Amino acid sequence: MTLRCLRLAGMVNFQIIIMKEKKFKLLVLPSVPNMQQVAERLPFPVELTKGRFRSLEIIFQNNQSRIFHDGMDLRSFSFVWLCSSWSSRDLAYAIELYLDRNKVPNTHVEKSTSKLTDQMIFSLNGIPSPDTLFIGHKDVESCLTRIQKVCGYPLVIKDTKGSRGAHSVKVETEEELLEKMKELPKHIKYIFQRYIPNEYDWGIMVANGTIVSGQRRYHCDGEFRNNICKGAEEIFFDPAEIPQKIRKIAKNTSNALGLPWSRSDIIIDKNTGEPYVLEVNRLPGITSKTSDVEGAYIFLSSQIKALIK
């Protein structure tokens, strides 16, 4: 069969698929001027939605994810033309992961990571993490009901690309939430996350799929973050002494993200005993004279072994 015939056959199959649809719902995200003219040239009726990132709402709850654009689940679209700029690439990539998992045809975007994309990967791979909400606009007051429903209070506000606890704030009430949002930098994207009451969290280092170091971190008085840079106390454990459930979560998290070297921060709910992955550190610190040093040595040795003859 000639190339022209193959193309014609493909067009016929495509049109048959379209005819089976009640409506072909096209989302262009984000839209650009004159997109209606483009859609009108297609040889079938199109219901065009001119998308905006600020109209998005992403919910991670009960280890499941949902993405809405102006209240419409992205799974209801026939096709999503997805693009991004530098500042929104992580958001677009998180959306692509969601669309691919739910078999919604879409255009490819370049990979870019943040806490938002990590949350999506946790959700799609059944990795337990706190209920989390992302909204694409800055009008938090209009979303108070949704925030209450997904996260409750107290909750934690997090910079989607923050590290070492920067721009992470715990708030107890709606009023405090609104005040804190006024104080935080406006150019940053944030997620809202259910606060997990805790006495400590685990920091589990994984090298090439193997647990090489583990520590418990206890926050100091008056501080909700278990970061060492925020004064937390750390107690190291032999990897074999780390609970099996924690080991499994850390390994699953590392594998899901495709990371050869990382530390999973896993918090333990002091009321239920349930573990939740808070985040994954790609550049974890190495504490002197601890199993961190041995773990880093094991990883580095494995990386350069093939170079030594």
C-alpha positions in Angstrom: 0.0 0.0 0.0 1.4 3.4 -0.9 2.1 6.1 1.7 -0.7 8.2 0.3 -3.2 5.3 0.8 -1.9 4.7 4.3 -2.5 8.4 5.1 -6.0 8.3 3.6 -6.8 5.1 5.6 -5.5 6.8 8.7 -7.8 9.8 8.1 -10.8 7.5 7.5 -10.1 5.7 10.8 -9.7 9.0 12.6 -13.0 10.3 11.2 -14.8 7.0 12.2 -13.5 7.5 15.7 -14.8 11.1 15.7 -18.2 10.1 14.3 -18.6 7.7 17.3 -18.1 10.6 19.7 -21.2 12.6 20.7 -19.0 15.7 20.8 -15.4 16.1 20.1 -14.2 18.1 23.1 -10.9 19.9 22.5 -9.0 21.6 25.3 -6.1 23.8 24.3 -4.0 24.5 27.4 -3.0 27.2 27.5 -4.8 28.7 24.6 -3.4 31.4 22.2 -5.2 33.9 20.1 -7.2 32.7 17.0 -7.5 29.1 18.2 -11.2 29.2 17.2 -10.1 29.7 13.6 -7.9 26.7 13.8 -10.6 24.5 15.3 -13.2 25.6 12.7 -11.0 24.1 9.9 -11.3 20.6 11.3 -13.7 18.4 9.2 -16.0 17.7 12.1 -17.8 19.7 14.8 -15.5 20.7 17.7 -16.4 22.0 21.1 -13.4 24.1 21.9 -12.3 25.1 25.4 -9.7 27.8 25.5 -7.7 26.7 28.6 -5.8 28.7 31.2 -3.4 27.3 33.8 -5.0 29.6 36.4 -8.3 27.8 35.9 -6.8 24.5 37.0 -7.5 22.7 40.3 -5.5 19.5 41.1 -6.7 17.3 44.0 -4.6 14.5 45.6 -6.9 12.8 48.1 -7.1 9.2 49.4 -4.2 8.3 47.2 -6.1 9.3 44.1 -5.8 12.4 41.8 -8.2 14.5 39.9 -7.6 17.5 37.7 -10.3 20.1 36.9 -10.4 23.0 34.5 -13.2 25.4 35.4 -14.8 22.5 37.2 -14.6 20.1 34.3 -12.5 16.9 34.8 -9.8 16.7 32.2 -10.8 13.1 31.6 -14.0 14.3 29.9 -12.0 15.8 27.0 -11.5 14.0 23.7 -8.0 15.6 23.2 -5.8 18.0 25.1 -3.4 20.2 23.2 -0.9 20.8 26.0 2.0 23.3 25.9 4.1 25.2 28.5 6.6 27.9 29.1 9.6 27.6 31.3 7.7 28.6 34.4 4.8 26.2 33.9 6.7 23.1 32.6 6.4 21.2 35.8 2.6 21.8 35.9 2.2 20.7 32.3 4.2 17.6 32.9 2.1 16.7 35.9 -1.0 17.1 33.7 0.5 14.9 31.0 1.1 12.1 33.5 -2.5 12.3 34.6 -3.8 12.3 31.0 -1.6 9.4 30.0 -2.7 7.3 33.0 -6.3 8.0 32.1 -5.8 7.3 28.4 -6.8 10.9 27.3 -5.0 11.7 24.0 -2.7 14.7 24.4 0.4 16.3 23.0 3.8 15.6 24.6 5.6 18.2 26.9 9.1 18.1 28.2 9.7 16.6 31.5 10.2 19.0 34.5 9.8 18.1 38.1 8.7 19.7 41.3 6.7 18.8 44.4 3.6 18.9 42.2 4.9 16.3 39.7 6.1 14.2 42.6 2.6 14.3 44.1 1.2 13.1 40.8 3.6 10.2 40.6 2.9 9.3 44.2 -0.8 9.2 43.5 -0.5 7.3 40.3 1.6 4.6 41.9 -0.3 4.2 45.1 2.3 5.7 47.4 0.7 7.2 50.5 1.0 10.9 50.9 -1.0 13.6 52.7 -4.1 15.0 51.0 -3.0 17.9 48.8 -4.5 20.6 46.7 -3.1 22.8 44.0 -5.0 25.8 42.5 -3.7 27.6 39.5 -4.7 31.1 40.6 -3.9 33.4 43.6 -7.5 34.0 44.7 -7.3 31.7 47.7 -10.3 33.2 49.4 -12.6 31.9 46.6 -11.3 28.3 47.3 -11.7 28.2 51.1 -14.4 25.6 50.9 -12.4 23.3 48.7 -9.3 23.8 50.8 -11.3 22.8 53.9 -12.7 19.8 52.3 -9.4 18.4 50.9 -6.9 19.5 53.6 -8.8 20.6 56.7 -7.0 22.5 59.4 -4.2 22.7 60.4 -2.6 22.5 57.0 0.8 23.3 55.5 1.5 25.7 52.6 4.5 24.6 50.5 6.5 26.1 47.7 6.3 23.6 44.9 10.0 24.0 44.2 11.2 24.9 47.7 13.8 23.0 49.7 15.1 22.9 53.3 11.6 23.9 54.5 11.8 27.3 52.7 8.4 29.0 52.3 6.7 26.2 54.2 4.1 27.5 56.6 1.7 25.8 59.0 -1.6 27.5 59.5 -4.4 26.7 62.0 -7.4 28.6 60.6 -8.9 30.1 57.4 -8.1 33.6 58.7 -4.4 32.7 59.3 -4.3 31.1 55.9 -5.4 34.3 54.2 -2.9 36.4 56.2 0.0 34.1 55.4 -0.8 34.0 51.7 -0.5 37.8 51.7 3.0 37.6 53.2 4.4 34.8 50.9 6.1 35.7 47.6 3.6 36.1 44.8 5.7 34.7 41.9 5.9 31.2 43.5 3.4 28.3 43.0 2.1 26.7 46.2 0.4 23.5 47.3 -1.8 23.1 50.3 -1.3 19.9 52.3 -3.1 18.3 55.2 -0.9 18.5 58.3 0.1 15.2 59.8 0.4 15.3 63.6 3.7 13.6 64.4 6.6 13.1 66.8 9.2 12.3 64.1 9.7 11.3 60.5 12.0 8.9 58.8 14.7 10.0 56.3 15.5 6.9 54.2 18.4 7.0 51.7 18.1 4.7 48.7 20.9 3.9 46.4 20.2 1.9 43.2 17.1 0.5 44.8 18.8 -0.5 48.1 18.3 1.0 51.5 21.7 2.3 52.6 20.9 4.6 55.5 18.0 5.6 57.7 17.4 8.1 60.5 14.5 9.4 62.6 14.3 13.1 63.0 12.5 14.8 65.9 11.5 18.5 65.5 12.5 20.9 68.2 9.9 22.7 70.4 7.9 25.3 68.6 8.9 24.0 65.1 6.6 21.8 62.9 9.3 20.9 60.4 11.6 17.9 61.0 14.5 19.5 59.0 17.9 19.3 60.5 18.5 22.9 59.3 15.5 23.9 61.5 17.1 22.3 64.7 15.7 18.8 64.5 17.5 16.0 66.4 18.5 13.0 64.2 19.0 9.4 65.4 20.5 6.9 63.0 19.5 3.3 62.6 21.1 0.3 60.9 19.2 -0.2 57.6 18.2 -3.7 58.8 16.5 -2.1 61.9 14.2 0.1 59.8 10.6 -1.2 59.8 9.8 -3.3 56.7 6.8 -1.1 55.8 9.0 2.0 55.8 11.7 0.3 53.8 9.1 -0.8 51.2 7.6 2.7 50.8 11.0 4.3 50.4 12.1 1.7 47.7 8.7 2.0 45.9 9.1 5.8 45.9 12.6 5.8 44.6 11.6 3.3 41.8 8.5 5.3 40.8 10.6 8.5 40.4 13.4 6.6 38.6 16.0 7.9 41.0 19.4 6.1 41.6 20.2 8.2 44.7 17.6 9.9 46.9 16.2 10.3 50.4 12.5 9.7 51.1 11.1 11.8 54.0 8.3 9.6 55.5 6.3 11.1 58.3 4.4 8.9 60.9 1.0 10.0 62.1 1.2 9.9 65.9 -2.5 9.1 66.2 -2.8 6.3 63.7 0.8 5.1 63.1 0.3 5.4 59.4 3.2 6.6 57.2 3.1 9.2 54.5 5.7 10.4 52.1 6.2 14.1 52.4 8.8 14.6 49.7 11.9 13.1 48.1 15.2 14.9 48.4 17.5 14.5 45.3 20.4 16.2 47.1 20.3 14.9 50.6 22.9 16.0 53.1 25.5 13.5 54.5 25.9 13.5 58.2 29.5 13.0 59.4 30.4 9.5 60.9 27.0 8.0 60.2 25.5 5.4 57.9 25.0 8.3 55.5 28.7 8.2 54.7 28.7 4.4 54.1 25.6 4.7 52.0 27.1 7.5 49.8 30.3 5.5 49.5 28.4 2.4 48.3 26.5 4.5 45.7 29.6 6.3 44.4 31.6 3.1 44.2 28.8 1.5 42.1 28.8 4.5 39.7 32.6 4.6 39.0 33.3 0.8 39.2 32.9 0.4 35.5 35.5 3.2 34.9 38.2 1.5 36.8 40.2 -1.2 35.0 
